[in-house]
Amino acid sequence: MNITKLRKLWFTISGLLILLSFTGVSIFGLNFGLDFTGGARWDIDFEKSVKVTNETLKEFFNKQKVLTQDTKIQQSEEGTFLITLQDLDDKTIQAIAVNLRETIGNFTEKSYRKVDSSIGASFKIKAFYTILTALGVMILFVAFAFRKIPSAINPWRFGGVAILALFHDIIIVLGIFTVLGYFVGTELDLPFITALLATLGFSINDTIVILDRVRENIRLQKAHETFEDTIEKSVQQTIIRSINTSISTLLPLLGLLFFGASSIFYFILALTIGIAIGTYSSIFLAAPALITWKNWSDSRD
């Protein structure tokens, strides 16, 4: 299959995925987790004799005057709830715990975690700048690494298509998790940001492998070969390696996804989706985009 000749198809697929992602974010919004919003989170397990539901707990917290739009009550199994409340002081939380036992029934506190709202806001800003910094450093590195590319092709284009692929990966993963956040309550937290950064690292590595082969083939390009021929040859020479690398990475991730602890499920899911999308963008987006960019530039000269 000639991958570069079908580049309009790949661009259309990527464009639709990005459009759907932006649509999902605009409709559903980002479901930020405790790390970014601040608040208190309880993981509690009621005794088997206690009959309790989500509605029962909502009614209780409403009477305690702490039920807000940020309050989240998730039931993992019968009698077990993960409760997220607004940022409250420790004395208020302790009083609520006493009232909860007296009003509804005894429970075991499996875990309790609190994040100050100001710290959460700081985490959100730092996460944003961390991703931007990573992208900026990557484009500078790629442009520097490919600085000896002939000026007619322009080394900055190599950095540009690499960053295009990275933005593509981030937006699609974010879009998927936005939809999951709306329908199943998946949150964007620090582990999710870690998964995004890992995705960027994997994707840029895969992209550089292909672009490095492009650089070598440009140097060895024969008189009858076009730039598109060189790009296609480079993709074909590296596609098997890229796919094999991705599969060898995805297999253990899938094992963790299906058989690992539930506490890391969404972190592993973000990694799995990110690596799959990153492999696609390296092969079907970054390299073909070089051809489109050069053709567009040549048409203006």
N, C-alpha and C positions, 0 to 999 in steps of 0.2 A: 504494500500500500504506500502510495506517495503521500506522505503526511503534509508537506508544504503546499502541494497543489490543492489540498482540501482545507486550506487555512480559513477560508470564509466560513466553512461549517464549524470549525473549532471556535472561531471568534463569535459566531452566533450563539453557540452553546454557552460560552463563558459570559457573553452579554446578557443572555436570559437568566443565568444563575445569579449574576450580580444585580440585575433588575429585581428579581424575586427577593433577593436578600435585602435590598434597600426598601422594597415594599413592606417586607416583614418587619423591619426595624421601625418604619414610619407608622405602621398600623398597631403593632403590639408593644413597641418600646423595649428598652433593655431592662432585663430583670436582674438588677445588681444584687449581689449577695451581701451578707453581713460584713464582709471585709471592707466594702465600699460605702455601705449605708450607715453602719454603726447599729448598736442595739444589743439585745440579750437573746441568747438562744438556749433553749432547754431541750434536752432529749430525755423524756420521762416515760416510765413504764408503769401503768396502773395495775394494781392487783387484779387477778382474774375475776374476783367477785364484784368488782366495780364495773358498772355498765356506763360507758361514756362514749360520746360521739363528737365529731367536729362542731356540730351545732351546740352541743352542751357546753363545750369549752368557749365558743364564741360568746354565748350568753353570759358565761361566768366573767370573762374578761371585759365585757361591756358593762356589767354591774360594777366591776372594779375601776371603771373609767380609764382603762388603758387600751381599749380596742380602737385601733386606727387603721388607716388604709395600708400601713406598713406591717400590720400584724399578719403573720402567716402560721397556719396550723396544718401540718401534714401528718397523715396517719400512715405509718409504714406497715403495721400489722395490728391485729386486735389488741387494743389497750396501750399501744406504743405510739407516741406522738412526738413530732419535732416542732417546737413552738418558737417562733421568732417574734419578739416584742420590740417596741421602741426603746431608745436609750433611756434607761431608768437607773436611779441610784440603787446601791446594794440593799439599803434598808427597805425600800419599796418592793424590791424583788423578793426579799425574805418574807415580808408581810403577805405578799400575794401567794407565796408558797404555802404559808400557814393557812390562809383562807381557802386555798384550793383543796388541801387535805380535809379541812373541816366541812366544806360545802359539797365536794364531789366524792372524795375517797382517797385512801392512802395510795402513794405511788413511790417508786424508786427513781431517784435522779441519776440517770446513766451518765450524763455529762452536762456541763454548764459552761457557756462561753459568752464573754461580753467584750464588745469593741466600742470604744468611745466614738461618737458621731464625728468629732473633729479629726480623729485618727483615720476613720473611714474615708472622709473627704480627701485627706492627704494621700491615702493609698490610691484613690481614684486618679488624682492628678499625676502622681508619680508613675502609675502604670501607663498612662497615656504618653507621658514624655519618654518613658523607657522604650516603648514601641517605636515612637518617632525617631529617637536617637539610634536605635538598632537599624532602622531603615536608612537613615542618613549615612551612618558609618558603612553600611553594606554597599550603597551606591558609590561612595568614594573609593572603597576598596576595589570594586569591580572595574571602575573606570581606570584606576591606577594599575591594576593587574593587566589590563588589556590596552595600556597606553601606546604600545608599539604597533597596534593595528593601523593599516594604511589610513591616511587622513580622509580619503574618499569615502571610507566607511564610518569613521568617527568612533573612537573608543567610548564616548559618552552614551552612544546608542546601546552598547552592551550593558552599561549600568542602568540605563533607562528601561530596557526590556526586562532586566532582572527585577527591578523594583515594581514594574507593572505586574509581573507574575506574583510577587509577594503581596501587593495590595489585593490582587485577585483572590489569593488564598485567605487572607485575613477577613475580607468582606464576606466571602461565602461561608466560612466557619462561623462568623459572627451571626450571619443570617439564619443558619441552621439552629444555632443555640437560642436565638431570639424566639423562633417558633417553638422550640422545646420549652423555653421558659414560660411561654404563654399557656401551653397545653398541659405540661406535666410539672411545671414549677422549677425547671432547671435554672440555677443561678450562675451569674458571672462573678467569679471570685478570684482570689489570688492563684489557686491551682489552674484556673482557666487561662489566666495571663501567662503562666509558666508554660502551659501547653501551646499557646500561640507563639511564644518566643522559640520554643523547640521546633515548631512547625516552620518558622522562618529560617532557622538554622538548617533544617533538613532540606527545605525547598531551595535555598540559595546554593547549597552544596551541589544538589542535583543539576541546577541550572548552570553553575560554573563548569561542571564536567562537560556539558554539551557545548557551551560557549568556548571552552578551551579547545575542544576538537574543531570548532569552526575556525578559530584563530590558526591552528596548525594547517588546516586544509586550505585556508586563504593563502597562506605562504607557499603551499605546494600546488596551487590552482593552475590547471592547464589552460592553454590559450582558448580551446573550444568550450570550456566550461563557463557557465554563467554564475552569478552570485547565488541564484536560487538553487542551482545544481550543487554548489558547495555546501549550502545550508542543509539540503536534503541528504547529502552524503554524510554529513556530520551527525545528523539525527539518527540515521540508520545505523551508524557505527556505534552509537551510544545507547540506543533505545533498550536493547536487551539488558545491558548492565543496569540501567536506571530501573527497569521493571523488576529485575531480580533483587536489587538492593531494597526496593520498596516492599516486595513480598517477604523477604527475610526479616524486615523490620515489623511488618504488619502481623505476621503469624504469632509471635509472642504477645503482641498487643491484643490480638483477638482472644488469645487464651486468657489474658488478664480481664478482658472485657466480659467474657462469659463465666469465668470461674474465679475471678478475683474478688476482693472485698468490695462491698457496696459503697464504702466511703470514697473509693477512688474511681468509681464507675464513670462518672462524667469527665473526669480528668483524662482517663484512658480513651473515652469516646472522642474527646476533642483532639487528642493526638492522632487517633486512627483516621478521623475525617481529614485532619490537616495534612497528614502524610499522603493520603490518597489524592487529595486535591492538589497538593504540591507537586506530586509526580506528574499529574495531568498538565499542570501549567508549565512545567519545565519543558515537556516534550511538545505539547500541542499549542502552547501560547507564546512562550519566550522566543524560541528560535524562529517560528513563522513570522512573528512581529518584526524581527529584523528585516525580513524581505519587504514587508509592507512599508516599513519606515523608510528604507532605502529607495524603494520605487516612488514613494511620495516625494522624497527629497529630490530625486533625479528629475521628476516631472516639473518641478518648480525652477530648475536651472535652465 
